[in-house]
Amino acid sequence: MSGGGGPGGLLARLSVPGRLDVELTAEPGDVVAVVGPNGAGKTTLVQALAGLQPAAGAVRLGGADLTALPPQARHVGVVFQDRRLFPHLSALQNVAFGPRTRGVGAGPARDIARDWLDRLGVGDLAGRRPGELSGGQAQRVAIARALATDPALLLLDEPFTGLDVGVAAALRIELAGHLRDYAGVTVLVTHDAIDALTLATRVAVLDGGRLAQSGSPHEVAARPRTEHVARLVGLNVIREGDHFRAFPPSAVTVSVHEPDGSARNRWPGTVRSAAPHGDAVRLQVHGDHQLIADVTPAATRELGLTPGRRVWLSVKETAIATY
Ligand SMILES: Nc1ncnc2c1ncn2[C@@H]1O[C@H](COP(=O)(O)OP(=O)(O)OP(=O)(O)O)[C@@H](O)[C@H]1O
């Protein structure tokens, strides 16, 4: 990615047999969204960067070689999917723990912790233990804890998982602010296109433990190279040899009889699901490809587009981006 790994940046080449084989680079201030289907290796990558997963290769961060260092010596902040706060410590003690282990005195470490809890909007909960916090509050404490050590690398593994939609949305906006101020490299694992498009400066697409694509959020969203990412950003993508043809679901015409036109741009299939999507109805249609099409509610009724219905999809050549 962008020739990163320069002074201050991240350069990682990591391999775990059968699970991961990637090279990842990023500049200071970059937020790299790591996306990919279940089992793609996202968590393995985060754990290997943190030193929690043995991996062959090398990790360089800010000119320092972390490869041989244990997790606690890597100067990396981690927010896990399941938060992993110390249950017997208060929120304040949880956040102060990192600075303390890095040699900061008890008083100053508490000041740092209080400051970070305030910044994350949970200063008034400093005395509570994790069991007395909601999921969203605990995640704020976990983020405060990760940032309190002023790490050179911040690893966020699906930080919004398990939170209410509204809570996640509010936290996403706040996190965007903190990440803008944060000078280190952030690696954010996410299943959510919104995260990848709003928080990230770079997107890395993992598939089967390998880097399938990387680029700016805009590039990856406009020209997805895996079906998973096409789904995430709501596009159809068809691979033909060594190039890709992408088109939006709104450009798809659905008919119950075989349409005229170029055979290349029409596909038979079976409706798998039909669900409201904005003002339209979004159909998932499976045939040789798995495609999505947006149709009007009226057309859905008139054509009887319910699961199991055999249909033809067609797209005008001019609506297709080929790359
Ligand atoms: N402890 C383990 N030992 C052996 N294999 C593992 C272990 N943990 C994960 N794997 C395998 O490694 C591969 C990558 O898993 P990983 O958890 O990194 O994927 P992921 O992209 O984070 O998936 P998800 O989105 O489901 O969290 C998968 O094939 C998984 O089955």
The ligand as an SDF file (V2000), in Angstrom:
LIG
                    3D

 31 33  0  0  0  0  0  0  0  0999 V2000
   -6.4780  -21.0510   16.9830 N   0  0  0  0  0  0  0  0  0  0  0  0
   -6.5360  -21.4630   15.7170 C   0  0  0  0  0  0  0  0  0  0  0  0
   -5.9030  -22.5710   15.3160 N   0  0  0  0  0  0  0  0  0  0  0  0
   -5.9490  -22.9900   14.0380 C   0  0  0  0  0  0  0  0  0  0  0  0
   -6.6190  -22.3490   13.0740 N   0  0  0  0  0  0  0  0  0  0  0  0
   -7.2790  -21.2520   13.4090 C   0  0  0  0  0  0  0  0  0  0  0  0
   -7.2790  -20.7300   14.7440 C   0  0  0  0  0  0  0  0  0  0  0  0
   -8.0100  -19.6100   14.7710 N   0  0  0  0  0  0  0  0  0  0  0  0
   -8.4550  -19.4170   13.5150 C   0  0  0  0  0  0  0  0  0  0  0  0
   -8.0200  -20.4050   12.6980 N   0  0  0  0  0  0  0  0  0  0  0  0
   -8.2670  -20.5270   11.2470 C   0  0  0  0  0  0  0  0  0  0  0  0
   -7.5240  -19.5110   10.6150 O   0  0  0  0  0  0  0  0  0  0  0  0
   -8.2610  -18.9400    9.5470 C   0  0  0  0  0  0  0  0  0  0  0  0
   -8.3970  -17.4310    9.7520 C   0  0  0  0  0  0  0  0  0  0  0  0
   -9.2050  -17.2130   10.9150 O   0  0  0  0  0  0  0  0  0  0  0  0
   -9.4660  -15.7590   11.4710 P   0  0  0  0  0  0  0  0  0  0  0  0
  -10.1630  -15.8950   12.7870 O   0  0  0  0  0  0  0  0  0  0  0  0
   -8.2200  -14.9860   11.4410 O   0  0  0  0  0  0  0  0  0  0  0  0
  -10.4730  -15.1780   10.3870 O   0  0  0  0  0  0  0  0  0  0  0  0
  -11.3230  -13.8490   10.4280 P   0  0  0  0  0  0  0  0  0  0  0  0
  -11.1410  -13.2310    9.0940 O   0  0  0  0  0  0  0  0  0  0  0  0
  -10.9590  -13.0350   11.6150 O   0  0  0  0  0  0  0  0  0  0  0  0
  -12.7800  -14.4200   10.5750 O   0  0  0  0  0  0  0  0  0  0  0  0
  -14.0850  -13.8200   11.3170 P   0  0  0  0  0  0  0  0  0  0  0  0
  -14.5800  -12.7260   10.4420 O   0  0  0  0  0  0  0  0  0  0  0  0
  -14.9930  -15.0020   11.3350 O   0  0  0  0  0  0  0  0  0  0  0  0
  -13.6640  -13.3550   12.6750 O   0  0  0  0  0  0  0  0  0  0  0  0
   -9.5750  -19.6820    9.5000 C   0  0  0  0  0  0  0  0  0  0  0  0
   -9.4640  -20.6830    8.5200 O   0  0  0  0  0  0  0  0  0  0  0  0
   -9.6920  -20.2630   10.8870 C   0  0  0  0  0  0  0  0  0  0  0  0
  -10.4550  -21.4530   10.8490 O   0  0  0  0  0  0  0  0  0  0  0  0
  1  2  1  0
  2  3  1  0
  2  7  2  0
  3  4  2  0
  4  5  1  0
  5  6  2  0
  6  7  1  0
  6 10  1  0
  7  8  1  0
  8  9  2  0
  9 10  1  0
 10 11  1  0
 11 12  1  0
 11 30  1  0
 12 13  1  0
 13 14  1  0
 13 28  1  0
 14 15  1  0
 15 16  1  0
 16 17  2  0
 16 18  1  0
 16 19  1  0
 19 20  1  0
 20 21  2  0
 20 22  1  0
 20 23  1  0
 23 24  1  0
 24 25  2  0
 24 26  1  0
 24 27  1  0
 28 29  1  0
 28 30  1  0
 30 31  1  0
M  END
$$$$
